[in-house]
């Protein structure tokens, strides 16, 4: 996932995202990708709104549009209750939402989410799942998870990777027992 997002360089081969090489044109790749790592890095001293405005500027959002873009993601991710709080004071669920908001701040074509429900309580998992599904109509969402039940409830298609090799791709609707299929591949 970090290779696709342009945060790591490939040791061999070539990665191309939307026509841009991740090694030679990494800035163009980052413009079309929003990335949320498993442990979302937030600036603990910043308030949520300040953090999102800062990220919007880093992502190249024009200054005149920053306020509106921040308001849009705050509303879309139900962050209005915490927009003035420091990120260090947020629950794990809200930290995940803020991390997702920063990934969406520049309206990327592709979202890469690494274990987005990891460490969340059951209600937060359900809310995160619904949120991810709602994003799929506007963005291509690539999500990693080791929890097959979560994959079944969140995704339309599943790919199984092992040691960097693609073992199989299927539509969830065509896979009556995801666990059996996974075990047959690994």
C-alpha positions in Angstrom: 0.0 0.0 0.0 2.9 2.3 0.8 4.4 1.5 -2.6 1.2 2.5 -4.4 0.9 5.7 -2.3 4.5 6.6 -3.3 5.9 6.5 0.3 8.3 3.6 -0.5 10.3 2.9 -3.6 10.0 -0.5 -5.3 13.1 -2.7 -5.2 12.2 -4.1 -8.6 9.6 -3.6 -11.2 7.5 -0.6 -11.9 4.3 0.8 -10.4 2.0 3.0 -12.4 -1.0 4.7 -10.9 -3.4 6.5 -13.2 -0.7 6.7 -15.8 2.0 8.1 -13.4 5.1 6.2 -12.4 5.3 6.1 -8.6 9.1 6.5 -8.8 9.6 9.2 -11.4 6.3 11.1 -11.0 5.5 10.5 -7.3 3.9 14.0 -6.8 1.4 13.4 -9.6 0.6 10.0 -8.0 0.1 11.7 -4.6 -2.3 14.2 -6.1 -4.7 11.4 -7.2 -4.4 9.4 -4.0 -5.7 9.8 -0.5 -3.9 7.5 1.9 -4.7 6.5 5.5 -2.1 4.4 7.1 -3.0 1.9 9.9 -1.8 4.3 12.6 -3.0 7.6 11.3 -0.4 10.3 12.0 -2.0 13.5 13.3 -0.3 16.6 14.7 -1.3 16.3 18.4 -1.0 20.0 19.2 -3.3 21.0 16.3 -7.1 21.3 16.5 -9.0 19.2 14.0 -10.0 22.2 11.8 -6.5 23.6 11.8 -5.1 20.2 10.9 -7.5 19.7 8.0 -6.8 23.3 6.7 -3.0 22.6 7.0 -3.4 19.3 5.1 -5.6 21.0 2.4 -2.8 23.6 1.8 -0.2 20.8 1.6 -2.4 19.0 -0.9 -2.5 22.0 -3.1 -6.0 23.3 -2.4 -6.1 27.0 -3.3 -6.2 29.3 -0.3 -9.6 30.7 -1.3 -11.1 27.2 -1.3 -9.5 25.9 2.0 -12.3 26.9 4.3 -15.0 25.4 2.1 -13.1 22.2 1.5 -12.6 21.8 5.3 -16.3 22.5 6.0 -17.2 19.9 3.4 -15.1 17.1 4.8 -16.1 18.0 8.4 -19.8 17.6 7.4 -19.2 14.5 5.3 -17.3 12.7 8.1 -19.5 14.0 11.0 -16.7 15.9 12.7 -18.5 19.1 13.7 -18.6 18.0 17.3 -14.7 17.8 17.5 -13.6 20.4 14.9 -12.3 22.7 17.6 -10.7 20.0 19.8 -7.0 19.1 19.7 -6.4 15.9 17.9 -4.7 14.5 21.0 -8.0 14.6 22.8 -9.9 12.5 20.3 -11.1 8.9 20.7 -9.6 6.3 18.3 -12.8 6.4 16.2 -12.6 10.2 15.7 -8.9 10.0 15.0 -9.7 7.5 12.2 -12.3 9.9 10.9 -9.9 12.8 10.9 -7.3 10.7 9.1 -9.9 9.8 6.5 -10.9 13.5 6.2 -7.3 14.5 5.5 -7.1 11.8 2.8 -10.3 13.2 1.2 -9.4 16.9 1.6 -8.2 17.2 -2.0 -11.0 15.0 -3.5 -8.7 12.2 -4.8 -9.7 9.6 -7.4 -8.3 6.8 -5.3 -8.4 6.2 -1.5 -6.0 3.7 0.0 -7.1 2.6 3.5 -4.8 0.4 5.6 -6.8 -1.5 8.2 -9.3 1.3 8.7 -11.3 -0.4 11.4 -8.4 -1.6 13.5 -8.8 -0.8 17.1 -12.3 0.5 16.8 -15.2 -0.5 19.0 -18.1 -2.4 17.4 -20.2 0.7 16.8 -17.3 2.6 15.3 -16.5 -0.4 13.1 -20.1 -0.3 11.7 -19.9 3.4 11.2 -16.6 3.2 9.4 -17.9 0.4 7.2 -20.9 2.5 6.2 -18.7 5.5 5.6 -16.3 3.5 3.4 -19.2 2.1 1.4 -20.6 5.6 0.9 -17.2 6.8 -0.6 -17.1 4.0 -3.2 -19.5 5.8 -5.5 -17.2 8.8 -5.9 -13.8 7.3 -5.3 -12.0 4.0 -6.0 -11.4 2.6 -2.5 -8.5 0.1 -1.9 -8.7 -1.3 1.6 -6.5 -3.8 3.4 -7.7 -5.9 6.2 -6.8 -9.2 7.9 -10.4 -9.6 9.0 -12.3 -11.6 6.4 -15.7 -10.8 7.9 -15.0 -7.1 7.6 -13.9 -7.5 4.0 -17.2 -9.3 3.3 -19.3 -6.6 4.8 -17.4 -3.6 3.3 -16.1 -4.6 -0.1 -17.6 -5.5 -3.5 -14.4 -7.3 -4.6 -11.5 -9.0 -2.8 -7.9 -9.7 -3.8 -5.7 -12.0 -1.8 -2.1 -11.1 -1.6 0.7 -13.2 0.0 4.3 -12.0 0.2 3.6 -9.4 -2.5 2.1 -11.9 -4.9 -1.5 -11.6 -6.1 -3.1 -15.0 -5.5 -6.6 -14.3 -6.7 -9.4 -11.7 -7.3 -13.1 -12.3 -6.9 -16.4 -10.4 -6.5 -17.8 -10.9 -3.0 -21.1 -11.8 -4.6 -19.5 -14.7 -6.4 -17.8 -16.1 -3.3 -20.2 -18.0 -1.1 -17.6 -18.7 1.5 -14.7 -16.2 1.6 -12.9 -18.1 4.3 -12.9 -21.3 2.3 -11.7 -19.5 -0.8 -8.9 -17.7 1.1 -7.7 -21.0 2.6 -7.7 -22.7 -0.8 -5.3 -20.0 -2.1 -3.0 -19.9 0.9 
